[in-house]
Amino acid sequence: MSEGVGVRRATKARHDAMVDLVRGGEDSVEVLSERLGVSASTVRRDLATLQREGRLARTYGGALVREVFHERPFDESQQLNLRQKSAIAAAAVDLVPARGTVFIDAGTTCLALARLLVTRGPLTVVTRGLEAALALSAADDLDVLIVGGRVQPRSHGVVGPLSAMALDRHHFDVAFLGADAVDPVRGLGEPTVDETWVKERAAAVADRVVLLADASKLEQRAPAWVPLGESWTLVLDAAAAEESVARLRERGVHVIVA
């Protein structure tokens, strides 16, 4: 193992341990420094990194609040709720118009849908997900386009002005969006404003917007939000609480329970 890989693993392990300590109520730089066996300056740098990543939030005096949001790496997310994601994708694929043009978001639930589209051509599919683009490229009768921009290291989705510029030049019969959180009042939650911005641009040029999210995403916290459109469709799995589904429907969202 190279020295660089070893350093990165040690740093990740220290970050994970720091988050666990904060969850347990340890909230000062001095205590974290003593418990982790590193200097106070290292703790402060780590806290700044964890704050940028959305895993921790700083308060005055160096204190920390408990973790409010944690964006999972793509590989980790891909192992979770596989049955639910497959059911959501199977329900969503019936919403794809024949010979249409659709947008496929980044994320693992949207990737499950992308894999089903391989046999549903001819279609034009625009995506901002790296894995989705690779999966779709296996089909001969799909015209696959990937928007440009900056690649997010955890979601492997493309964001930024180049993405928005490309999306503004398209029109979609359906835009399929993913989410890190779904709330009846706040809407679709994501880890960054950049993520919400590119989703808004895709939704704005689509005749229909379909949000794909398993029940674990309902009413979670997130740093940035997109309001749910009244004409949007949300495809959930059967584990979704009836109360949450009812609240979404009261907001005018058409809910399909897969």
TAWO-V455594 format. One record per residue. N is the residue number from 1. RES is the residue in one letter. SS is DSSP state (2 for helix, 1 for strand, 0 for the rest). PHI is phi in whole degrees, 0 to 359 (* if undefined). NEAR is the number of other C-alpha atoms within 10 Angstrom. Layout:
N,RES,SS,PHI,NEAR / N,RES,SS,PHI,NEAR
This chain:
1,M,0,*,5 / 2,S,0,289,6 / 3,E,2,298,8 / 4,G,2,297,9 / 5,V,2,296,10 / 6,G,2,298,11 / 7,V,2,295,11 / 8,R,2,297,11 / 9,R,2,294,12 / 10,A,2,296,12 / 11,T,2,295,13 / 12,K,2,298,13 / 13,A,2,297,11 / 14,R,2,293,17 / 15,H,2,298,19 / 16,D,2,297,13 / 17,A,2,294,15 / 18,M,2,296,23 / 19,V,2,298,18 / 20,D,2,297,14 / 21,L,2,295,17 / 22,V,2,295,18 / 23,R,2,301,15 / 24,G,0,277,10 / 25,G,0,107,11 / 26,E,0,283,19 / 27,D,0,226,20 / 28,S,0,238,15 / 29,V,2,299,20 / 30,E,2,296,14 / 31,V,2,293,14 / 32,L,2,298,20 / 33,S,2,298,17 / 34,E,2,294,12 / 35,R,2,291,13 / 36,L,2,265,14 / 37,G,0,71,12 / 38,V,0,230,13 / 39,S,0,288,13 / 40,A,2,297,16 / 41,S,2,294,11 / 42,T,2,295,13 / 43,V,2,301,23 / 44,R,2,298,15 / 45,R,2,296,11 / 46,D,2,298,17 / 47,L,2,297,22 / 48,A,2,296,15 / 49,T,2,295,14 / 50,L,2,294,20 / 51,Q,2,292,16 / 52,R,2,298,12 / 53,E,0,281,16 / 54,G,0,81,18 / 55,R,0,273,19 / 56,L,0,220,23 / 57,A,1,235,18 / 58,R,1,277,15 / 59,T,0,235,10 / 60,Y,2,298,6 / 61,G,2,79,9 / 62,G,2,85,12 / 63,A,0,286,13 / 64,L,1,232,21 / 65,V,1,265,14 / 66,R,0,292,18 / 67,E,0,304,16 / 68,V,0,257,13 / 69,F,0,200,20 / 70,H,0,222,16 / 71,E,0,276,16 / 72,R,0,286,12 / 73,P,0,299,12 / 74,F,2,303,17 / 75,D,2,297,12 / 76,E,2,290,11 / 77,S,2,298,16 / 78,Q,0,295,16 / 79,Q,0,270,9 / 80,L,0,260,11 / 81,N,0,53,15 / 82,L,2,297,15 / 83,R,2,296,11 / 84,Q,2,295,20 / 85,K,2,294,25 / 86,S,2,295,20 / 87,A,2,295,20 / 88,I,2,297,26 / 89,A,2,297,26 / 90,A,2,296,15 / 91,A,2,286,18 / 92,A,2,289,23 / 93,V,2,296,15 / 94,D,2,289,10 / 95,L,2,268,13 / 96,V,0,277,17 / 97,P,0,285,14 / 98,A,0,297,11 / 99,R,0,55,13 / 100,G,0,267,14 / 101,T,1,238,21 / 102,V,1,232,26 / 103,F,1,252,30 / 104,I,1,241,24 / 105,D,0,287,29 / 106,A,0,284,28 / 107,G,0,111,25 / 108,T,2,281,27 / 109,T,2,289,27 / 110,C,2,293,28 / 111,L,2,295,26 / 112,A,2,300,21 / 113,L,2,292,24 / 114,A,2,303,28 / 115,R,2,295,19 / 116,L,2,283,16 / 117,L,2,289,20 / 118,V,0,304,18 / 119,T,0,255,15 / 120,R,0,248,18 / 121,G,0,289,17 / 122,P,0,282,17 / 123,L,1,212,20 / 124,T,1,254,16 / 125,V,1,236,24 / 126,V,1,252,26 / 127,T,1,220,27 / 128,R,0,244,26 / 129,G,1,257,25 / 130,L,2,295,19 / 131,E,2,295,21 / 132,A,2,298,27 / 133,A,2,299,22 / 134,L,2,294,15 / 135,A,2,297,16 / 136,L,2,290,24 / 137,S,0,293,16 / 138,A,0,285,13 / 139,A,0,264,17 / 140,D,0,283,12 / 141,D,0,254,15 / 142,L,1,247,19 / 143,D,1,264,15 / 144,V,1,252,21 / 145,L,1,236,15 / 146,I,1,243,19 / 147,V,0,283,20 / 148,G,0,271,19 / 149,G,0,138,17 / 150,R,1,268,15 / 151,V,1,274,15 / 152,Q,0,286,16 / 153,P,0,294,10 / 154,R,0,267,15 / 155,S,0,274,21 / 156,H,0,61,19 / 157,G,1,263,24 / 158,V,1,263,25 / 159,V,1,224,24 / 160,G,0,110,17 / 161,P,2,302,14 / 162,L,2,295,15 / 163,S,2,296,22 / 164,A,2,297,21 / 165,M,2,297,15 / 166,A,2,294,16 / 167,L,2,295,26 / 168,D,0,297,14 / 169,R,0,262,8 / 170,H,0,248,15 / 171,H,0,223,18 / 172,F,1,244,22 / 173,D,1,293,17 / 174,V,1,218,22 / 175,A,1,250,28 / 176,F,1,263,29 / 177,L,1,248,23 / 178,G,0,258,25 / 179,A,0,203,28 / 180,D,0,270,22 / 181,A,1,205,25 / 182,V,1,225,31 / 183,D,1,226,20 / 184,P,0,302,20 / 185,V,0,266,12 / 186,R,0,281,16 / 187,G,1,111,19 / 188,L,1,260,28 / 189,G,1,258,26 / 190,E,1,221,24 / 191,P,0,286,22 / 192,T,0,219,17 / 193,V,2,296,16 / 194,D,2,303,19 / 195,E,2,295,22 / 196,T,2,294,19 / 197,W,2,297,20 / 198,V,2,291,24 / 199,K,2,292,26 / 200,E,2,298,17 / 201,R,2,293,17 / 202,A,2,296,28 / 203,A,2,296,23 / 204,A,2,292,16 / 205,V,0,251,19 / 206,A,1,247,20 / 207,D,1,290,14 / 208,R,1,218,18 / 209,V,1,243,24 / 210,V,1,237,25 / 211,L,1,263,22 / 212,L,1,250,29 / 213,A,0,203,27 / 214,D,0,280,29 / 215,A,2,299,22 / 216,S,2,294,16 / 217,K,2,275,18 / 218,L,1,290,22 / 219,E,0,55,17 / 220,Q,0,270,14 / 221,R,0,276,19 / 222,A,0,201,22 / 223,P,0,286,14 / 224,A,1,222,18 / 225,W,1,223,23 / 226,V,1,240,18 / 227,P,0,298,15 / 228,L,0,285,23 / 229,G,0,288,15 / 230,E,0,295,13 / 231,S,0,262,14 / 232,W,0,288,17 / 233,T,1,247,21 / 234,L,1,242,26 / 235,V,1,256,21 / 236,L,1,243,27 / 237,D,0,267,23 / 238,A,0,292,15 / 239,A,0,281,12 / 240,A,0,296,17 / 241,A,0,294,11 / 242,E,2,301,10 / 243,E,2,297,9 / 244,S,2,294,16 / 245,V,2,298,20 / 246,A,2,297,13 / 247,R,2,295,14 / 248,L,2,294,21 / 249,R,2,295,16 / 250,E,2,297,12 / 251,R,0,277,14 / 252,G,0,93,15 / 253,V,0,280,20 / 254,H,1,277,17 / 255,V,1,254,17 / 256,I,1,249,17 / 257,V,1,262,17 / 258,A,0,281,19
